[in-house]
């Protein structure tokens, strides 16, 4: 059977358990029609690049499917009917990825950076509230040129 990846975005208004219930419903449709959901990932509530139906955020869910085309088209038909789904995309792929997707790998790496910043790694950055380097004068004050008086020749 062919392999597919499907990602859908649900409205920000619905709760996490409701998103899981929608994902269960769509996965059930695929299995009823002779397919299998090999992997299911919930990417959580993420910002959208632009407003979609007055929503700035959406719950992202990804499926890796091993299913016949009829099962995928039936799932897509149900996704189109559902008012809680903002967008969806299904792509046929040659092989399914093993392990977490790039989105989840990137998300976990971002969490590590946040923890490092909270622990204070990175020197004294953030001490002044900005990232500008501090000025350090290595010369004594007498060596610094005096300002030119008004009217004096240069």
C-alpha positions as CSV (number, residue, x, y, z in Angstrom):
1,X,0.0,0.0,0.0
2,X,1.2,3.5,-0.6
3,X,2.5,5.8,2.2
4,X,1.1,9.2,3.1
5,X,1.8,12.0,5.5
6,X,-1.1,14.1,6.6
7,X,-0.9,17.3,8.7
8,X,-4.0,19.1,9.8
9,X,-4.5,22.3,11.9
10,X,-7.3,22.6,14.3
11,X,-8.8,25.8,15.7
12,X,-7.1,27.4,18.7
13,X,-10.4,27.6,20.6
14,X,-10.7,23.8,21.2
15,X,-8.9,22.0,24.0
16,X,-6.1,19.4,23.8
17,X,-8.5,16.5,24.5
18,X,-10.8,17.6,21.8
19,X,-7.9,17.7,19.3
20,X,-7.0,14.1,20.4
21,X,-10.6,13.1,19.9
22,X,-10.5,14.5,16.3
23,X,-7.3,12.7,15.6
24,X,-8.8,9.5,16.9
25,X,-11.8,10.0,14.7
26,X,-9.7,10.5,11.6
27,X,-7.4,7.5,12.5
28,X,-10.5,5.4,12.9
29,X,-11.7,6.3,9.4
30,X,-8.4,5.2,8.0
31,X,-8.4,1.8,9.8
32,X,-12.1,1.1,8.9
33,X,-11.1,1.4,5.2
34,X,-8.2,-1.0,5.4
35,X,-5.3,1.4,6.3
36,X,-3.0,1.8,9.3
37,X,-1.7,4.9,11.1
38,X,2.0,4.1,11.6
39,X,2.8,7.3,13.5
40,X,0.8,10.1,15.1
41,X,2.4,13.2,16.5
42,X,0.8,16.2,18.1
43,X,2.9,19.3,17.6
44,X,0.8,21.4,20.0
45,X,-0.5,24.9,19.7
46,X,1.7,26.9,17.3
47,X,1.6,30.3,15.8
48,X,0.2,30.5,12.2
49,X,2.1,32.5,9.6
50,X,-1.1,34.5,8.8
51,X,-4.6,34.6,10.1
52,X,-6.9,31.8,9.0
53,X,-10.6,32.3,9.7
54,X,-9.7,34.9,12.4
55,X,-7.3,32.4,14.2
56,X,-3.7,33.4,14.9
57,X,-2.8,30.0,16.4
58,X,-3.7,26.3,15.7
59,X,-3.2,22.8,17.1
60,X,-1.0,20.8,14.7
61,X,-1.3,17.0,14.3
62,X,0.6,14.8,11.9
63,X,-0.2,11.2,10.7
64,X,2.1,8.8,8.9
65,X,-0.3,6.5,7.0
66,X,0.0,3.2,5.3
67,X,-3.4,3.1,3.5
68,X,-5.1,2.7,0.2
69,X,-6.1,5.9,-1.7
70,X,-9.8,5.3,-0.9
71,X,-9.1,5.5,2.9
72,X,-7.1,8.7,2.5
73,X,-9.8,10.3,0.4
74,X,-12.5,9.4,2.9
75,X,-10.4,10.8,5.7
76,X,-9.9,14.0,3.7
77,X,-13.6,14.3,3.0
78,X,-14.3,14.1,6.8
79,X,-11.6,16.7,7.5
80,X,-13.2,19.1,5.0
81,X,-16.6,18.7,6.6
82,X,-15.3,19.3,10.1
83,X,-15.6,23.0,11.1
84,X,-12.8,22.7,13.7
85,X,-10.2,22.1,11.1
86,X,-8.6,25.2,9.5
87,X,-6.2,23.5,7.0
88,X,-4.9,20.1,6.0
89,X,-2.3,18.7,3.7
90,X,-1.8,15.2,2.5
91,X,1.4,14.2,0.7
92,X,2.3,10.8,-0.8
93,X,5.8,9.7,0.2
94,X,8.1,6.9,-0.9
95,X,8.9,5.8,2.7
96,X,7.8,6.7,6.2
97,X,10.3,8.3,8.5
98,X,11.3,6.5,11.7
99,X,11.7,8.4,14.9
100,X,10.4,11.9,15.7
101,X,9.7,14.4,12.9
102,X,11.9,17.4,12.3
103,X,9.4,19.6,14.1
104,X,9.6,17.6,17.3
105,X,13.4,17.4,17.1
106,X,13.6,21.2,16.6
107,X,11.2,21.7,19.5
108,X,13.3,19.6,21.9
109,X,16.5,21.4,20.9
110,X,14.8,24.8,21.5
111,X,13.8,23.7,25.1
112,X,17.5,22.9,25.8
113,X,18.5,26.4,24.7
114,X,15.8,27.9,26.9
115,X,17.2,26.0,29.9
116,X,20.8,27.1,29.1
117,X,19.7,30.7,29.0
118,X,17.8,30.4,32.3
119,X,20.9,28.9,34.0
120,X,23.0,31.9,33.0
121,X,25.3,30.4,30.3
122,X,26.7,32.9,27.9
123,X,28.8,35.1,30.1
124,X,27.5,38.4,31.4
125,X,25.0,38.9,28.6
126,X,21.8,40.3,29.7
127,X,23.3,42.0,32.7
128,X,22.7,45.4,31.3
129,X,19.5,44.3,29.5
130,X,21.0,44.2,26.1
131,X,23.6,42.3,24.0
132,X,26.0,45.3,23.3
133,X,29.6,44.7,24.2
134,X,30.9,46.7,27.2
135,X,33.4,49.5,26.5
136,X,36.7,48.9,28.2
137,X,39.3,51.6,28.4
138,X,42.8,50.3,28.7
139,X,44.6,53.7,28.5
140,X,44.8,56.1,31.4
141,X,42.5,59.1,31.2
142,X,45.4,61.5,30.4
143,X,46.0,59.7,27.2
144,X,42.5,60.4,25.9
145,X,42.4,63.4,23.6
146,X,40.8,66.5,25.0
147,X,37.8,67.9,23.2
148,X,38.5,70.7,20.7
149,X,37.4,74.1,22.0
150,X,34.9,76.1,19.9
151,X,36.6,78.5,17.4
152,X,40.0,76.7,17.7
153,X,41.7,75.7,14.5
154,X,42.0,72.0,13.9
